[in-house]
Amino acid sequence: MSVIIIGEADGSAIKPASQQAAALAAQLGDSVGLVFGSNSAASQLAAPRVVSASALESYDALQFTAVAAQVARDAGATAVVIAATAMGKDLGPRLAAELGWGYIADALEYDGGAWIRPNYAGKVLARLEPNSAFVATLRPNAFPAGDGTAGTVEEFGGEVPDSPAMTVGMESAGSDVVELTEAAIVVSGGRGLEEAENYDKLIRPLGAALGAACGASRAIVDAGWVPHSHQVGQTGKTVTPELYMAVGISGAIQHLGGMSGSKCIVAINKDAEAPIFKVADYGIVHDLFEIVPALMTALDD
Ligand SMILES: Cc1cc2nc3c(=O)[nH]c(=O)nc-3n(C[C@H](O)[C@H](O)[C@H](O)COP(=O)(O)OP(=O)(O)OC[C@H]3O[C@@H](n4cnc5c(N)ncnc54)[C@H](O)[C@@H]3O)c2cc1C
């Protein structure tokens, strides 16, 4: 089976989530990489042969779909895998429609021909066994990165259609250096923080000390303490980090829908009955205003 792995550049580096998808692609068959925007990132993708569309820097749905479809057809591929980043979630279904293939969204596991993906905000897990060509997006951090090495890079030589809505520039919406959905560690704060400034005093410094991305419950997003880009949950982002810290978050079902797949969950909440403790691997039943500074001191030592 020939498989296309679409890698995503983060500046001049390939995203870790793309390397995880590349490792899975290598399990499926002969993988061919496709990376947009950066030759340097293309040369890092763990695939034996990589096509670099270096002229296409900013995501454009029409152009990226057209180029990816050409690469897939030229390679005689019957599968495409992409990390389920913001780009992957947009490009994946478009590409599946363009190719007339099936689509597997936000896969969590692959098990010898079967894919596991969440339905109804993670309340049930669906098992899919595709019997024809498909595009799959893989949830970041759900799959391990392999030890595959990068291969040869060749420039894309096909047709790039004109787009009626060209992206002319991109600006980061927040100051966080770590993207929430791809972070290995996420520290999230909730209404237990009492006021907006405590997010900046406690959550952001703790996140910085751990090299973590900072998230939030909807309660504090709705209160205007942090932008919606920080929201974790059913109507926010889904995260699957190695470590998720929930600070002053009750653990409503809608919040759990976005973080319960985390590998290790640590909850700090003064209410021992808070539902977050049902999914937590480690629970600290105490006042967060004492625990977070104590953690910071311990991390400083
Ligand atoms: C359709 C719909 C979609 C939704 N989508 C989302 C979503 O995507 N994400 C999301 O998060 N929510 C979502 N919600 C809202 C969700 O139902 C909850 O209201 C929200 O998650 C609660 O946020 P919270 O845990 O910060 O606040 P609360 O539920 O008020 O919990 C605050 C917690 O802090 C603890 N606490 C208070 N003081 C301290 C202290 N000093 N030390 C330690 N602990 C303390 C309390 O014991 C409490 O458990 C959605 C709701 C609906 C109806």
The ligand as an SDF file (V2000), in Angstrom:
LIG
                    3D

 53 58  0  0  0  0  0  0  0  0999 V2000
  -23.2420   23.1070   25.3610 C   0  0  0  0  0  0  0  0  0  0  0  0
  -22.1700   23.3490   26.3970 C   0  0  0  0  0  0  0  0  0  0  0  0
  -20.8440   23.3000   25.9950 C   0  0  0  0  0  0  0  0  0  0  0  0
  -19.8230   23.4840   26.9430 C   0  0  0  0  0  0  0  0  0  0  0  0
  -18.5050   23.4190   26.5310 N   0  0  0  0  0  0  0  0  0  0  0  0
  -17.5390   23.5250   27.4580 C   0  0  0  0  0  0  0  0  0  0  0  0
  -16.1720   23.3790   27.0950 C   0  0  0  0  0  0  0  0  0  0  0  0
  -15.8020   23.2050   25.9220 O   0  0  0  0  0  0  0  0  0  0  0  0
  -15.2390   23.4660   28.0690 N   0  0  0  0  0  0  0  0  0  0  0  0
  -15.5600   23.6740   29.3800 C   0  0  0  0  0  0  0  0  0  0  0  0
  -14.6420   23.7430   30.2220 O   0  0  0  0  0  0  0  0  0  0  0  0
  -16.8390   23.8300   29.7420 N   0  0  0  0  0  0  0  0  0  0  0  0
  -17.8220   23.7770   28.8180 C   0  0  0  0  0  0  0  0  0  0  0  0
  -19.1200   23.9700   29.2030 N   0  0  0  0  0  0  0  0  0  0  0  0
  -19.3970   24.4910   30.5710 C   0  0  0  0  0  0  0  0  0  0  0  0
  -19.3490   23.4210   31.6360 C   0  0  0  0  0  0  0  0  0  0  0  0
  -20.6320   22.8200   31.7440 O   0  0  0  0  0  0  0  0  0  0  0  0
  -18.9600   24.0370   32.9930 C   0  0  0  0  0  0  0  0  0  0  0  0
  -19.8530   25.0670   33.2920 O   0  0  0  0  0  0  0  0  0  0  0  0
  -17.5420   24.5970   33.0540 C   0  0  0  0  0  0  0  0  0  0  0  0
  -16.6240   23.6520   32.5620 O   0  0  0  0  0  0  0  0  0  0  0  0
  -17.2010   24.9310   34.4970 C   0  0  0  0  0  0  0  0  0  0  0  0
  -15.9550   25.5620   34.5500 O   0  0  0  0  0  0  0  0  0  0  0  0
  -15.0790   25.4870   35.8870 P   0  0  0  0  0  0  0  0  0  0  0  0
  -14.7940   24.0620   36.2010 O   0  0  0  0  0  0  0  0  0  0  0  0
  -13.9330   26.4160   35.6980 O   0  0  0  0  0  0  0  0  0  0  0  0
  -16.0450   26.1710   36.9540 O   0  0  0  0  0  0  0  0  0  0  0  0
  -16.8370   25.5400   38.1730 P   0  0  0  0  0  0  0  0  0  0  0  0
  -17.7200   24.4310   37.7220 O   0  0  0  0  0  0  0  0  0  0  0  0
  -17.4540   26.6930   38.8650 O   0  0  0  0  0  0  0  0  0  0  0  0
  -15.7040   24.8720   39.0790 O   0  0  0  0  0  0  0  0  0  0  0  0
  -14.7590   25.5970   39.8070 C   0  0  0  0  0  0  0  0  0  0  0  0
  -14.0370   24.5960   40.6850 C   0  0  0  0  0  0  0  0  0  0  0  0
  -13.0040   25.2500   41.3870 O   0  0  0  0  0  0  0  0  0  0  0  0
  -12.9350   24.6800   42.7070 C   0  0  0  0  0  0  0  0  0  0  0  0
  -12.3200   25.6980   43.5770 N   0  0  0  0  0  0  0  0  0  0  0  0
  -12.8480   26.8690   43.9740 C   0  0  0  0  0  0  0  0  0  0  0  0
  -11.9540   27.5490   44.7300 N   0  0  0  0  0  0  0  0  0  0  0  0
  -10.8480   26.7600   44.8140 C   0  0  0  0  0  0  0  0  0  0  0  0
   -9.5990   26.8960   45.4840 C   0  0  0  0  0  0  0  0  0  0  0  0
   -9.2930   28.0030   46.1670 N   0  0  0  0  0  0  0  0  0  0  0  0
   -8.7020   25.8900   45.3670 N   0  0  0  0  0  0  0  0  0  0  0  0
   -9.0000   24.7620   44.6650 C   0  0  0  0  0  0  0  0  0  0  0  0
  -10.1720   24.5810   44.0320 N   0  0  0  0  0  0  0  0  0  0  0  0
  -11.0760   25.5660   44.0900 C   0  0  0  0  0  0  0  0  0  0  0  0
  -14.3580   24.3690   43.0730 C   0  0  0  0  0  0  0  0  0  0  0  0
  -14.3930   23.3400   44.0770 O   0  0  0  0  0  0  0  0  0  0  0  0
  -14.9280   23.9180   41.7440 C   0  0  0  0  0  0  0  0  0  0  0  0
  -14.8850   22.5070   41.6070 O   0  0  0  0  0  0  0  0  0  0  0  0
  -20.1470   23.7730   28.2750 C   0  0  0  0  0  0  0  0  0  0  0  0
  -21.4870   23.8140   28.6690 C   0  0  0  0  0  0  0  0  0  0  0  0
  -22.4820   23.5990   27.7460 C   0  0  0  0  0  0  0  0  0  0  0  0
  -23.9130   23.6500   28.1930 C   0  0  0  0  0  0  0  0  0  0  0  0
  1  2  1  0
  2  3  1  0
  2 52  2  0
  3  4  2  0
  4  5  1  0
  4 50  1  0
  5  6  2  0
  6  7  1  0
  6 13  1  0
  7  8  2  0
  7  9  1  0
  9 10  1  0
 10 11  2  0
 10 12  1  0
 12 13  2  0
 13 14  1  0
 14 15  1  0
 14 50  1  0
 15 16  1  0
 16 17  1  0
 16 18  1  0
 18 19  1  0
 18 20  1  0
 20 21  1  0
 20 22  1  0
 22 23  1  0
 23 24  1  0
 24 25  2  0
 24 26  1  0
 24 27  1  0
 27 28  1  0
 28 29  2  0
 28 30  1  0
 28 31  1  0
 31 32  1  0
 32 33  1  0
 33 34  1  0
 33 48  1  0
 34 35  1  0
 35 36  1  0
 35 46  1  0
 36 37  1  0
 36 45  1  0
 37 38  2  0
 38 39  1  0
 39 40  1  0
 39 45  2  0
 40 41  1  0
 40 42  2  0
 42 43  1  0
 43 44  2  0
 44 45  1  0
 46 47  1  0
 46 48  1  0
 48 49  1  0
 50 51  2  0
 51 52  1  0
 52 53  1  0
M  END
$$$$
